[in-house]
Amino acid sequence: MIPSVKHANQGFTKEEIFRLMENPAIWRKKETEDLIDSYHLYKRLGFTNSDFLAYPSLLISHPVAKFNHYNSLLDTGCSPIDARLLCRASYYFRNKIATLKQDGYLEPDVNVADRLLELLQPPSSRSSIPLEQSLKEIDEMKWTALHRTILTAWLQVRLKTSEDEIINLLRVHKMIANKSFRIINENITLAESIGISNRKILRSGYLLNTYPEYPKTMLRDHPILAGVNIAAYYRTNPKLMMINPRKILEIFKLLKEYNISDEAIQTRPSVFTMSPFTLKQRLDHIKQTPELRVNFNDYRMLNMVIHHKTMSSRLGFLKKLKLRCASLNHIAKPDDSKFEDYIQEGRDMNRISDVMDYFSALLKKPKEEVRARLRKHPFYYYVPFVDIQANYEYLIQMGYTNENIARSLLVLLYPGYKIKKTLGKLRREATLRFTDLQQSKQLNLVLYYIEKEFHFTGNGIWRTDLLDSPAEEKTLE
């Protein structure tokens, strides 16, 4: 199956499509949307189907990369910019400017240094830039050397910084070296317009290599995303300005299909830098793993997606140690310190704040209400969330409402086998008329009969069905 054929058929004949597909790189390309974007880009630039057949690498290359090359060649004064030149742009950038003239892409009298200087905003004079003066000397320079010399001097003025910082910027972000001055300036101006400082632009040098239509499209057509102004996302996470709007909207749609809240998205906008395929894989894995699924409604759940590899490794390690109380604060943060502290302490217990967050999200109740009820039990922070979740789902399946479970939430702390056994026994007791009672009273009665055996000390929550049960140790505590 060739997903791009349907779209390509708008401009290609059937025979042309099969000729293109003879190139393995075309049909192996995963991002078929890039093929479509490339096709439309080149059509706007005046290229024909014959150009694609003669130079299929045009379609294989990322459209943004070729857009950058095209504009740099345009800045240089090249004419014509045909398919051959665009495919070999990197070769010409690495060679002397004279090579472009020898191959007929530049008129002999064109001074590339003067052309590039005319594009600078704010303007820079020749005297402020260490350049050779004669046309012959300029032609003997490599295109990249000339571009870098002018770019280094101009960015010092444009970003109000030192030469050393610009040199470091170009060392880290090498793709800027071949970029059009017009596009670089447009990116800087756009970043400044949404409140990104020059210092932050320097720290986020990839901004200079952005395709400006991406952020401009989002700001114009989708100014609000997940309840937040897109400009605010760009200010806090500038890398998002490099992401194709199509991909951002695809990821947002996917997150909503999994019922991820706006609040969760707002805490981790970096999720939009991920591949939709990878995102779906990780969400499915979280859904399928009981220890992770219990945190799916937590507003921090996207930490599990962003730090998925770290989280999976930590969870596997905890299982080997038979430590079952592990919250997002332990397993889904990049910092190892909290996880290491939890391991060294060796106590299989949840953080109190994590318990409040979990119950609040599970029962959709305010934390204050949850806290008031939970504090009546001395050991509420020793129960793994996966056990609480299983109890909740069982009671929902038995017909109990969320509201009534919330009123008797302490019952969720007890082992599932005890709840099922006690509930079954009470339902069989005809004298109690158990089923005639309100649901909350039924659950309170279950709690009463479980704890009665333990003299209402709270020790009924310990599992006695496990060989290594901590019941004795916790009772002594």
C-alpha positions as CSV (number, residue, x, y, z in Angstrom):
1,M,0.0,0.0,0.0
2,I,1.3,3.5,-0.9
3,P,-0.5,6.1,1.2
4,S,0.8,9.0,-0.9
5,V,-0.4,7.8,-4.2
6,K,-3.9,9.1,-3.7
7,H,-2.5,12.6,-3.1
8,A,0.2,12.4,-5.7
9,N,-2.4,11.4,-8.3
10,Q,-3.7,14.9,-8.2
11,G,-0.5,15.9,-10.2
12,F,1.1,12.7,-11.4
13,T,0.0,10.2,-14.1
14,K,-0.2,6.6,-13.1
15,E,2.9,5.8,-15.1
16,E,4.8,8.6,-13.4
17,I,3.8,7.3,-10.0
18,F,5.2,3.9,-10.7
19,R,8.4,5.4,-12.1
20,L,8.8,7.3,-8.8
21,M,8.1,4.1,-6.8
22,E,11.0,2.4,-8.5
23,N,13.2,4.5,-6.1
24,P,13.2,2.5,-2.8
25,A,13.8,5.6,-0.8
26,I,10.4,7.0,-1.9
27,W,8.3,4.0,-0.7
28,R,10.4,3.5,2.4
29,K,9.8,7.0,3.6
30,K,7.7,6.8,6.8
31,E,6.4,10.4,6.9
32,T,4.3,10.3,3.7
33,E,2.9,13.7,4.5
34,D,6.4,15.1,3.9
35,L,6.2,13.8,0.3
36,I,3.0,15.7,-0.1
37,D,4.4,18.9,1.5
38,S,7.5,18.6,-0.7
39,Y,5.4,18.2,-3.8
40,H,3.3,21.3,-3.1
41,L,6.3,23.3,-2.1
42,Y,8.2,22.6,-5.4
43,K,5.0,23.2,-7.5
44,R,4.8,26.7,-5.9
45,L,8.4,27.2,-6.8
46,G,7.7,26.3,-10.4
47,F,9.1,22.8,-10.6
48,T,7.5,20.2,-12.9
49,N,6.8,16.5,-12.7
50,S,9.7,15.9,-15.1
51,D,12.0,17.5,-12.4
52,F,10.8,15.0,-9.8
53,L,11.3,12.1,-12.1
54,A,14.8,13.3,-13.0
55,Y,15.7,14.2,-9.4
56,P,13.6,12.1,-7.0
57,S,15.8,13.2,-4.1
58,L,13.7,16.5,-4.2
59,L,10.8,14.6,-2.8
60,I,12.8,12.4,-0.4
61,S,14.5,15.4,1.3
62,H,12.6,17.2,4.1
63,P,10.7,20.1,2.5
64,V,11.9,22.6,5.2
65,A,15.5,21.8,4.5
66,K,15.0,22.3,0.8
67,F,13.0,25.5,1.4
68,N,16.0,26.8,3.4
69,H,18.4,25.9,0.6
70,Y,16.2,27.6,-2.0
71,N,16.1,30.8,-0.1
72,S,19.9,30.8,0.5
73,L,20.5,30.3,-3.2
74,L,18.0,33.1,-3.9
75,D,19.9,35.4,-1.5
76,T,23.1,34.6,-3.3
77,G,21.7,35.8,-6.6
78,C,21.5,32.4,-8.3
79,S,19.4,32.2,-11.5
80,P,17.9,29.9,-12.6
81,I,17.4,27.8,-9.4
82,D,16.6,24.5,-11.2
83,A,16.1,21.0,-9.8
84,R,19.8,20.1,-10.3
85,L,21.0,23.1,-8.4
86,L,18.6,22.6,-5.5
87,C,19.5,18.9,-5.2
88,R,23.2,19.9,-5.2
89,A,22.9,23.0,-3.0
90,S,25.0,21.5,-0.2
91,Y,27.8,20.8,-2.6
92,Y,27.8,24.4,-3.9
93,F,27.7,25.8,-0.4
94,R,30.9,23.8,0.5
95,N,32.7,25.1,-2.6
96,K,34.0,28.4,-3.9
97,I,31.5,30.9,-5.1
98,A,33.3,30.8,-8.5
99,T,31.9,27.3,-8.9
100,L,28.4,28.7,-9.1
101,K,29.6,31.1,-11.8
102,Q,31.4,28.4,-13.7
103,D,28.3,26.2,-13.8
104,G,26.1,29.1,-15.1
105,Y,24.1,29.7,-11.9
106,L,25.6,33.2,-11.2
107,E,26.4,36.0,-13.5
108,P,30.1,36.8,-13.6
109,D,29.7,40.3,-12.3
110,V,27.6,39.4,-9.2
111,N,29.3,40.3,-5.9
112,V,27.8,37.8,-3.5
113,A,29.1,39.7,-0.4
114,D,27.3,42.9,-1.5
115,R,24.1,40.9,-2.2
116,L,24.1,39.3,1.3
117,L,24.9,42.6,3.0
118,E,21.9,44.2,1.4
119,L,19.6,41.7,3.1
120,L,20.7,42.5,6.6
121,Q,18.4,44.2,9.1
122,P,19.6,46.2,10.8
123,P,22.0,47.0,7.9
124,S,25.8,46.3,8.3
125,S,28.4,48.1,6.4
126,R,31.3,46.4,4.6
127,S,33.8,48.2,6.9
128,S,32.3,46.6,10.0
129,I,32.9,43.1,8.6
130,P,36.4,41.5,7.9
131,L,35.9,40.8,4.2
132,E,38.2,40.8,1.1
133,Q,37.5,43.8,-1.1
134,S,37.9,42.7,-4.7
135,L,35.3,40.6,-6.6
136,K,37.9,38.1,-7.5
137,E,38.9,37.5,-3.9
138,I,35.2,37.1,-2.9
139,D,34.7,34.6,-5.7
140,E,37.6,32.5,-4.4
141,M,36.0,32.3,-1.0
142,K,33.9,29.2,-0.1
143,W,30.2,30.1,0.1
144,T,30.0,28.8,3.7
145,A,33.0,30.9,4.8
146,L,31.6,34.1,3.3
147,H,28.1,33.4,4.8
148,R,29.6,32.6,8.2
149,T,31.8,35.7,8.3
150,I,28.8,38.0,7.6
151,L,26.5,36.1,9.8
152,T,28.8,36.2,12.8
153,A,29.3,40.0,12.6
154,W,25.6,40.7,11.9
155,L,24.2,38.5,14.8
156,Q,26.5,40.3,17.3
157,V,24.6,43.5,16.4
158,R,21.2,41.9,15.9
159,L,21.2,40.0,19.3
160,K,23.4,42.5,21.1
161,T,26.0,40.0,22.2
162,S,29.7,39.1,21.9
163,E,31.6,37.4,19.1
164,D,32.4,34.4,21.4
165,E,28.7,33.8,22.1
166,I,27.9,33.8,18.3
167,I,30.8,31.5,17.6
168,N,29.5,29.1,20.2
169,L,25.9,29.4,18.9
170,L,27.1,28.5,15.4
171,R,29.2,25.6,16.8
172,V,26.2,24.1,18.5
173,H,23.6,24.8,15.9
174,K,25.5,24.1,12.7
175,M,22.4,24.2,10.4
176,I,22.2,28.0,10.8
177,A,25.4,28.3,8.8
178,N,23.5,27.7,5.5
179,K,20.4,29.6,6.3
180,S,19.0,32.6,4.5
181,F,19.6,35.9,6.3
182,R,16.0,36.9,5.6
183,I,14.6,33.8,7.2
184,I,16.9,34.1,10.2
185,N,15.9,37.7,10.8
186,E,12.2,36.8,10.4
187,N,12.6,34.1,13.0
188,I,14.3,36.5,15.4
189,T,11.6,39.2,14.8
190,L,8.8,36.6,15.4
191,A,10.4,35.4,18.6
192,E,10.8,38.9,19.9
193,S,7.2,39.7,19.0
194,I,5.9,37.0,21.4
195,G,8.2,38.0,24.3
196,I,11.2,35.8,23.8
197,S,14.3,37.7,24.9
198,N,17.6,37.8,23.0
199,R,19.3,35.9,25.8
200,K,16.7,33.1,25.4
201,I,17.1,33.1,21.7
202,L,20.9,32.6,22.2
203,R,20.2,29.7,24.6
204,S,17.6,28.2,22.1
205,G,19.7,28.7,18.9
206,Y,17.5,26.2,17.0
207,L,14.9,29.1,16.8
208,L,17.1,30.7,14.1
209,N,16.6,27.5,12.0
210,T,12.9,27.4,12.3
211,Y,10.5,27.4,9.3
212,P,8.7,30.6,10.2
213,E,5.4,29.5,8.6
214,Y,5.0,26.9,11.3
215,P,4.6,29.3,14.3
216,K,2.9,31.9,12.1
217,T,0.2,29.4,11.1
218,M,-0.4,28.3,14.7
219,L,-0.5,31.9,16.0
220,R,-3.0,32.9,13.2
221,D,-5.2,29.8,12.9
222,H,-4.9,28.1,16.3
223,P,-4.1,30.8,18.9
224,I,-5.5,28.7,21.8
225,L,-4.4,25.2,22.4
226,A,-5.5,23.1,25.5
227,G,-6.9,26.3,27.0
228,V,-3.6,28.2,26.7
229,N,-2.5,30.9,24.3
230,I,0.0,29.2,21.9
231,A,2.3,32.2,22.3
232,A,2.7,31.3,26.0
233,Y,3.7,27.7,25.0
234,Y,6.3,29.2,22.6
235,R,7.7,31.4,25.3
236,T,8.2,28.6,27.8
237,N,9.1,25.9,25.3
238,P,10.6,27.6,22.2
239,K,11.3,24.2,20.5
240,L,7.6,24.0,19.8
241,M,8.1,26.7,17.2
242,M,9.9,24.2,15.1
243,I,7.0,21.7,15.0
244,N,4.7,21.4,12.0
245,P,1.2,22.6,12.9
246,R,-0.2,19.4,11.3
247,K,1.8,17.4,13.8
248,I,0.8,19.5,16.7
249,L,-2.9,19.1,15.9
250,E,-2.5,15.4,15.3
251,I,-0.9,15.0,18.7
252,F,-3.6,17.1,20.3
253,K,-6.3,15.0,18.7
254,L,-4.6,11.8,19.9
255,L,-4.3,13.1,23.5
256,K,-8.0,13.9,23.5
257,E,-8.8,10.4,22.2
258,Y,-7.1,9.1,25.3
259,N,-9.1,11.6,27.5
260,I,-5.9,13.5,28.5
261,S,-7.1,16.7,30.2
262,D,-6.1,20.2,29.2
263,E,-4.5,20.6,32.7
264,A,-2.2,17.6,32.0
265,I,-1.3,19.0,28.6
266,Q,-0.5,22.4,30.1
267,T,2.0,20.9,32.5
268,R,3.9,19.1,29.7
269,P,3.6,21.0,26.4
270,S,6.9,19.3,25.3
271,V,4.7,16.3,24.4
272,F,4.1,18.1,21.1
273,T,7.7,17.5,20.1
274,M,7.2,13.7,20.1
275,S,6.3,11.5,17.2
276,P,2.6,10.7,17.1
277,F,3.5,7.0,16.6
278,T,5.8,7.0,19.7
279,L,3.2,8.8,21.7
280,K,0.5,6.3,20.9
281,Q,2.8,3.4,21.7
282,R,3.6,4.8,25.1
283,L,0.0,5.7,26.0
284,D,-1.1,2.2,25.1
285,H,1.7,0.7,27.2
286,I,0.6,2.9,30.2
287,K,-3.0,1.8,29.7
288,Q,-2.0,-1.9,29.6
289,T,0.2,-1.7,32.7
290,P,-1.9,-1.8,36.0
291,E,0.8,0.0,38.0
292,L,0.9,2.8,35.5
293,R,-2.8,2.9,34.6
294,V,-3.7,3.9,38.1
295,N,-2.1,7.3,37.4
296,F,-3.7,7.9,34.1
297,N,-6.1,10.6,35.4
298,D,-3.4,12.4,37.4
299,Y,-2.7,15.9,36.0
300,R,1.0,14.9,35.9
301,M,0.4,11.7,33.9
302,L,2.3,13.0,30.8
303,N,5.5,12.7,32.9
304,M,5.0,8.9,32.3
305,V,5.0,9.6,28.6
306,I,7.9,12.0,28.4
307,H,10.2,10.0,30.7
308,H,8.8,6.6,29.6
309,K,12.1,4.7,29.3
310,T,13.3,5.9,32.7
311,M,9.9,5.1,34.3
312,S,9.8,1.6,32.8
313,S,13.3,0.8,34.1
314,R,12.5,2.1,37.6
315,L,9.2,0.2,37.7
316,G,11.0,-3.0,36.8
317,F,13.6,-2.4,39.5
318,L,10.9,-1.8,42.1
319,K,9.1,-5.1,41.2
320,K,12.4,-7.0,41.8
321,L,12.6,-5.4,45.3
322,K,8.8,-6.1,45.8
323,L,8.2,-2.4,46.5
324,R,4.6,-1.7,45.3
325,C,3.9,1.8,46.6
326,A,5.5,4.0,43.9
327,S,4.0,7.3,42.8
328,L,4.7,9.5,39.8
329,N,7.1,11.4,42.0
330,H,9.2,8.3,42.4
331,I,9.2,6.8,39.0
332,A,8.4,9.5,36.4
333,K,10.8,12.3,37.1
334,P,14.1,12.8,35.3
335,D,15.9,13.5,38.6
336,D,17.2,10.3,40.2
337,S,17.5,11.7,43.7
338,K,14.0,11.1,44.9
339,F,13.9,7.6,43.5
340,E,17.2,6.7,45.1
341,D,16.1,8.1,48.4
342,Y,12.9,6.0,48.2
343,I,15.0,2.9,47.5
344,Q,17.5,3.5,50.3
345,E,14.7,4.2,52.8
346,G,13.2,0.8,51.9
347,R,9.8,1.6,53.2
348,D,6.9,0.5,51.0
349,M,4.7,3.5,51.5
350,N,3.3,6.4,49.4
351,R,3.9,10.0,50.0
352,I,0.9,11.6,51.8
353,S,0.5,14.3,49.2
354,D,0.5,11.6,46.4
355,V,-2.3,9.7,48.2
356,M,-4.4,12.9,48.4
357,D,-3.8,13.6,44.7
358,Y,-4.6,10.0,43.7
359,F,-7.9,9.8,45.7
360,S,-8.9,13.2,44.5
361,A,-8.5,12.3,40.9
362,L,-10.0,8.8,41.3
363,L,-13.2,10.0,43.1
364,K,-13.3,13.5,41.5
365,K,-13.5,15.0,45.0
366,P,-11.7,18.0,46.5
367,K,-8.4,17.2,48.3
368,E,-9.8,18.7,51.5
369,E,-12.7,16.3,51.6
370,V,-10.4,13.3,50.8
371,R,-7.9,14.3,53.5
372,A,-10.6,14.6,56.2
373,R,-11.8,11.0,55.5
374,L,-8.4,9.4,55.0
375,R,-6.8,10.8,58.2
376,K,-9.3,8.6,60.2
377,H,-7.1,5.6,59.2
378,P,-3.6,5.2,60.7
379,F,-2.1,3.3,57.7
380,Y,-3.8,4.8,54.6
381,Y,-0.5,5.6,53.0
382,Y,0.7,2.0,52.9
383,V,-1.7,0.7,50.3
384,P,-0.5,0.5,46.7
385,F,-2.6,2.5,44.3
386,V,-3.0,-0.5,42.0
387,D,-4.9,-2.3,44.8
388,I,-7.1,0.7,45.5
389,Q,-7.9,1.0,41.8
390,A,-8.8,-2.7,41.6
391,N,-11.2,-2.3,44.6
392,Y,-12.8,0.8,43.1
393,E,-13.4,-0.9,39.7
394,Y,-14.8,-4.0,41.5
395,L,-17.3,-1.9,43.5
396,I,-18.3,0.0,40.4
397,Q,-18.9,-3.3,38.7
398,M,-21.0,-4.4,41.6
399,G,-23.3,-1.4,41.0
400,Y,-22.0,1.0,43.7
401,T,-21.9,4.7,42.6
402,N,-18.8,6.9,42.7
403,E,-20.6,9.2,45.2
404,N,-21.3,6.4,47.7
405,I,-17.8,4.9,47.3
406,A,-16.5,8.4,48.1
407,R,-18.6,8.6,51.3
408,S,-17.1,5.3,52.4
409,L,-13.7,5.6,50.8
410,L,-11.8,3.9,53.6
411,V,-13.1,0.6,52.3
412,L,-10.9,1.0,49.3
413,L,-7.8,0.6,51.5
414,Y,-8.6,-3.0,52.3
415,P,-7.5,-6.2,50.4
416,G,-9.9,-7.0,47.6
417,Y,-10.3,-10.6,48.7
418,K,-11.5,-9.4,52.1
419,I,-14.0,-7.0,50.6
420,K,-15.4,-9.7,48.3
421,K,-15.6,-12.3,51.1
422,T,-17.3,-9.9,53.5
423,L,-19.7,-8.5,51.0
424,G,-20.7,-12.0,49.9
425,K,-21.3,-13.1,53.5
426,L,-23.4,-10.0,54.4
427,R,-25.5,-10.5,51.3
428,R,-26.3,-14.0,52.4
429,E,-27.3,-12.9,55.9
430,A,-31.1,-12.8,55.5
431,T,-31.6,-11.2,59.0
432,L,-29.5,-8.2,58.1
433,R,-31.6,-7.3,55.1
434,F,-28.3,-6.0,53.8
435,T,-29.5,-5.2,50.3
436,D,-32.2,-2.9,51.6
437,L,-29.6,-0.6,53.1
438,Q,-28.2,2.5,51.3
439,Q,-25.0,1.8,49.4
440,S,-22.9,3.9,51.7
441,K,-24.2,2.1,54.7
442,Q,-23.5,-1.3,53.0
443,L,-19.9,-0.3,52.5
444,N,-19.6,1.0,56.0
445,L,-20.9,-2.3,57.3
446,V,-18.3,-4.2,55.1
447,L,-15.6,-2.0,56.7
448,Y,-17.0,-2.7,60.2
449,Y,-17.0,-6.5,59.8
450,I,-13.4,-6.5,58.4
451,E,-12.0,-4.3,61.2
452,K,-14.0,-6.1,63.9
453,E,-11.6,-9.0,63.8
454,F,-8.7,-6.6,64.4
455,H,-10.4,-4.7,67.2
456,F,-10.8,-1.6,65.0
457,T,-7.1,-0.8,65.0
458,G,-6.8,-0.4,61.3
459,N,-4.7,-3.5,60.9
460,G,-7.3,-5.1,58.7
461,I,-5.7,-3.5,55.7
462,W,-2.7,-5.9,55.7
463,R,-2.8,-8.7,53.3
464,T,-2.6,-12.1,54.9
465,D,-2.7,-14.0,51.6
466,L,0.9,-13.2,50.9
467,L,3.8,-15.2,52.3
468,D,5.9,-12.1,53.0
469,S,2.9,-10.1,54.4
470,P,4.1,-7.0,56.4
471,A,1.1,-7.4,58.8
472,E,3.1,-8.4,61.8
473,E,5.7,-5.6,61.3
474,K,3.1,-2.9,60.7
475,T,0.9,-4.0,63.7
476,L,3.9,-3.5,66.0
477,E,4.5,-0.1,64.5
